[in-house]
Amino acid sequence: MRLLSIFILAGILCGGTNNALSKASAAMKAGMYKEALGHISVAQKTDETNPDVYRMKALLHEALDEPKLALSAWKNCLKYSMDEFMSSEAKIHIQSLSAE
């Protein structure tokens, strides 16, 4: 019983943004974009400044042909990203979506 309690506690402690992002990624790979957005919403509430959340959200909105929502997500990705590659990717998408 004690071992079960330890596993449950570990699951709760580790079940934050990364778990929601993992679920979103799996749903996205399966083509379940709306479900993936649901997981992204959970991740966003857990960590509002995670650029990975906004990147995945933007890609999902692009896949769903929702350019305004994608543009907003890319702007947030750029805002919170400290990674040069991710910032560059966001800028490219922002430029492309702004031209439409």
KEKE-289245 format. One record per residue: y negated, x negated, z negated of N, C-alpha, C in turn; residue in one letter. Coordinates in steps of 0.02 Angstrom, whole numbers, plus 32768, in hexadecimal, padded with zeros to 4 digits. Each point is the difference from the previous one (the first is absolute). Layout:
N
nnorth, neast, nup, canorth, caeast, caup, cnorth, ceast, cup, gufi
Y, X, Z, Y, X, Z, Y, X, Z, A .
...
//
This chain:
100
nnorth, neast, nup, canorth, caeast, caup, cnorth, ceast, cup, gufi
803C, 7FD7, 8000, 7FC4, 8029, 8000, 7FC1, 7FD4, 8000, M .
8002, 7FCA, 7FDA, 7FC7, 7FD4, 7FFD, 7FF1, 7FE0, 8044, R .
8034, 7FED, 8024, 7FF8, 7FE3, 8043, 7FE0, 8032, 8030, L .
8014, 803F, 7FFB, 7FE2, 8034, 802A, 7FB6, 8007, 7FF1, L .
7FEE, 7FFE, 7FC1, 7FB9, 8005, 7FEC, 7FD7, 7FC7, 801C, S .
801E, 7FC4, 8001, 7FDD, 7FC6, 801B, 7FF4, 8008, 804B, I .
8031, 8019, 8024, 7FF8, 800B, 8048, 7FCC, 8036, 800E, F .
7FFF, 8034, 7FD9, 7FCE, 8036, 800A, 7FBA, 7FE4, 7FF3, I .
7FF8, 7FDA, 7FC9, 7FBF, 7FE4, 7FF0, 7FE9, 7FD0, 8037, L .
802E, 7FD6, 8019, 7FEE, 7FD1, 8036, 7FEB, 8026, 803E, A .
8022, 8036, 800F, 7FED, 8029, 803A, 7FBC, 801E, 7FFA, G .
7FEF, 8015, 7FC4, 7FBE, 801D, 7FF4, 7FCA, 7FCB, 8006, I .
800C, 7FC5, 7FE3, 7FCF, 7FCB, 8002, 7FF5, 7FE5, 8047, L .
8035, 7FFE, 8028, 7FFC, 7FE5, 8044, 7FF3, 8036, 8034, C .
7FF9, 803D, 7FEC, 7FFB, 8037, 802F, 7FBA, 8012, 8015, G .
7FD4, 7FD1, 8003, 7FBB, 800D, 8012, 7FF4, 8000, 804A, G .
7FCC, 7FDE, 8014, 7FEA, 7FFD, 8045, 8037, 7FE6, 802E, T .
8022, 7FCA, 7FEB, 8032, 7FE2, 802C, 8038, 8031, 8011, N .
8015, 8028, 7FCF, 8035, 8031, 800D, 7FE8, 8034, 8031, N .
7FC4, 8019, 7FF7, 7FE4, 8031, 802E, 7FF8, 7FE3, 8046, A .
7FEA, 7FC1, 8004, 7FF8, 7FDF, 8041, 8044, 7FF6, 8021, L .
8032, 7FF0, 7FD8, 8044, 7FF7, 801C, 8019, 8042, 801C, S .
7FF5, 8035, 7FDB, 8016, 8042, 8018, 7FDA, 8014, 803F, K .
7FBF, 7FF1, 8001, 7FD8, 8010, 803B, 8018, 7FD8, 803C, A .
800F, 7FC1, 7FF5, 8019, 7FD5, 8036, 8042, 801A, 801C, S .
802C, 8013, 7FD4, 8041, 801A, 8016, 7FF8, 8041, 8027, A .
7FD4, 802C, 7FE8, 7FF3, 803F, 8023, 7FE0, 7FF3, 8044, A .
7FD3, 7FCF, 8002, 7FDE, 7FF0, 803F, 8032, 7FE5, 8033, M .
802D, 7FD4, 7FE9, 8033, 7FE4, 802D, 802E, 8036, 801A, K .
800A, 8035, 7FD9, 802B, 8037, 8014, 7FDB, 8033, 802B, A .
7FBF, 7FF4, 800C, 7FD9, 802E, 8029, 7FE7, 803D, 7FDA, G .
8004, 7FFE, 7FBE, 7FEB, 8037, 7FD6, 7FB9, 7FF2, 7FE7, M .
7FD0, 8006, 802D, 7FBC, 7FEA, 7FF2, 7FDC, 802A, 7FCB, Y .
800A, 8041, 8001, 7FDF, 802B, 7FCE, 801B, 7FF0, 7FBA, K .
8042, 7FF6, 7FFB, 801D, 7FEE, 7FBF, 7FE5, 7FBC, 7FEA, E .
7FFA, 7FD2, 802E, 7FE5, 7FBE, 7FF0, 7FBA, 8005, 7FE5, A .
7FD7, 802C, 801D, 7FBC, 800A, 7FE7, 8000, 801A, 7FB8, L .
8031, 8029, 7FEF, 8006, 8018, 7FBB, 800B, 7FC6, 7FD0, G .
802B, 7FD2, 8013, 800D, 7FC6, 7FD6, 7FC2, 7FD3, 7FFD, H .
7FDD, 7FFB, 8037, 7FC2, 7FD8, 8001, 7FCC, 801D, 7FD0, I .
7FFD, 8042, 7FFD, 7FD1, 8020, 7FD1, 8010, 7FED, 7FB8, S .
803F, 7FFD, 7FF0, 8015, 7FEB, 7FBC, 7FEB, 7FB8, 7FF5, V .
800D, 7FD5, 8030, 7FEF, 7FB9, 7FFA, 7FB4, 7FF7, 7FF9, A .
7FDA, 8027, 8025, 7FB7, 7FFC, 7FFF, 7FE5, 8014, 7FBB, Q .
801E, 8032, 7FE1, 7FEA, 8015, 7FBE, 8010, 7FCB, 7FCC, K .
8037, 7FDC, 800B, 8014, 7FCC, 7FD1, 7FD5, 7FC1, 8006, T .
7FEE, 7FEF, 803E, 7FD9, 7FC3, 800C, 7FCF, 800E, 8039, D .
7FC4, 8014, 7FEE, 7FCE, 8015, 8032, 7FE2, 7FC6, 8027, E .
800E, 7FC2, 7FEC, 7FE2, 7FC7, 8022, 8033, 7FD5, 8024, T .
803B, 801A, 800B, 8036, 7FDA, 8022, 7FF7, 8008, 804C, N .
7FEF, 7FCB, 8023, 7FF6, 8005, 8048, 803F, 8012, 8026, P .
803B, 7FEF, 7FE5, 803F, 8012, 8021, 8009, 804C, 8004, D .
7FE8, 8022, 7FCD, 8004, 8049, 7FFF, 7FD7, 801C, 803A, V .
7FC3, 7FE7, 8008, 7FD4, 8019, 8034, 8018, 7FEC, 8046, Y .
801E, 7FC5, 8006, 801B, 7FEA, 8040, 8037, 8030, 8017, R .
802F, 800E, 7FD2, 8037, 802C, 8012, 7FE6, 8047, 800E, M .
7FD0, 8015, 7FD8, 7FE2, 8043, 800B, 7FE0, 8004, 8044, K .
7FDC, 7FCC, 8013, 7FDF, 7FFE, 8042, 8033, 8002, 8038, A .
8034, 7FD9, 7FFA, 8034, 7FFF, 8034, 8022, 8045, 8006, L .
800B, 8020, 7FC8, 801E, 8043, 8002, 7FD2, 8032, 8023, L .
7FBF, 7FFD, 7FEF, 7FD1, 802E, 8020, 7FFA, 7FF3, 804B, H .
8005, 7FC1, 8013, 8000, 7FF0, 8047, 803E, 801E, 8022, E .
8039, 7FFA, 7FE0, 803E, 801B, 801C, 7FFE, 804C, 8005, A .
7FDA, 801F, 7FD3, 7FFA, 8049, 8001, 7FC4, 8017, 802B, L .
7FE1, 7FD2, 8024, 7FC7, 800E, 802B, 7FC6, 8020, 7FD8, D .
7FF0, 7FE0, 7FC9, 7FC9, 8015, 7FD5, 7FCE, 7FC6, 7FFA, E .
7FDA, 7FF3, 8036, 7FD6, 7FC4, 8003, 7FC9, 7FFC, 7FCB, P .
7FE3, 8038, 7FED, 7FCA, 7FFD, 7FCE, 801C, 7FEC, 7FBC, K .
803A, 801A, 7FEE, 801F, 7FEE, 7FC1, 8019, 7FB7, 8002, L .
8019, 7FEC, 803A, 8016, 7FBA, 8008, 7FC5, 7FD1, 7FF9, A .
7FC8, 8010, 801E, 7FC4, 7FD7, 7FFC, 7FE9, 7FF7, 7FB8, L .
7FFF, 8037, 7FDB, 7FED, 7FFD, 7FBA, 802E, 7FD3, 7FD7, S .
8041, 8006, 800D, 8031, 7FD7, 7FDC, 7FF8, 7FB6, 8012, A .
7FF4, 7FF2, 8041, 7FF6, 7FBA, 8014, 7FC2, 7FE3, 7FDF, W .
7FCB, 8027, 7FF9, 7FC3, 7FE8, 7FE0, 800E, 7FEF, 7FB6, K .
8028, 8029, 7FDF, 8012, 7FF1, 7FBB, 802D, 7FC3, 7FFC, N .
802C, 7FF9, 802F, 802B, 7FC5, 8003, 7FD5, 7FC1, 8005, C .
7FD0, 8001, 802C, 7FD2, 7FC7, 8009, 7FD8, 7FF3, 7FC1, L .
7FE9, 8035, 7FE1, 7FD8, 7FFB, 7FC3, 8025, 7FDB, 7FC8, K .
8040, 800F, 7FF8, 8026, 7FE5, 7FC8, 802A, 7FC2, 8011, Y .
8005, 7FF0, 803E, 802C, 7FC8, 8014, 7FDF, 7FBC, 7FF4, S .
8028, 7FD3, 7FE4, 7FEB, 7FBB, 7FF7, 8026, 7FD3, 8031, M .
802D, 801E, 8025, 802B, 7FDC, 802F, 7FDE, 7FFE, 8044, D .
7FF9, 7FC5, 801C, 7FDD, 7FF8, 803F, 8023, 8024, 803A, E .
8043, 7FFB, 8001, 8026, 8021, 8036, 7FF8, 804C, 7FFC, F .
8005, 801C, 7FC3, 7FFA, 8049, 7FF9, 7FB9, 8016, 8011, M .
7FCF, 7FDA, 7FEB, 7FBA, 8011, 8010, 7FF4, 7FFF, 804C, S .
801D, 7FCF, 8021, 7FFA, 7FFC, 8049, 8022, 803B, 8021, S .
803B, 8012, 7FE8, 8023, 803A, 801B, 7FD6, 803F, 7FF7, E .
7FE4, 8009, 7FC5, 7FD7, 803B, 7FF2, 7FC3, 8003, 802E, A .
7FE0, 7FC7, 800A, 7FC5, 7FFF, 802C, 8012, 8014, 8047, K .
8039, 7FE9, 8018, 8016, 8011, 8044, 800B, 804B, 8006, I .
8021, 801D, 7FCF, 800D, 8048, 8001, 7FC0, 8028, 7FF9, H .
7FD3, 7FE9, 7FD5, 7FC0, 8023, 7FF7, 7FD9, 8000, 8041, I .
7FFE, 7FC7, 8021, 7FDD, 7FFB, 8040, 8020, 802F, 8034, Q .
8040, 8000, 8003, 8024, 8029, 8031, 7FF6, 804A, 7FF3, S .
8005, 8014, 7FC0, 7FF8, 8047, 7FEF, 7FB7, 8017, 8006, L .
7FD1, 7FD3, 7FF5, 7FB9, 8011, 8007, 7FEC, 800A, 8048, S .
8024, 7FE0, 802D, 7FF0, 8005, 8048, 8019, 8042, 801E, A .
802E, 8021, 7FDD, 801C, 803F, 801C, 7FD1, 803A, 7FFA, E .
//
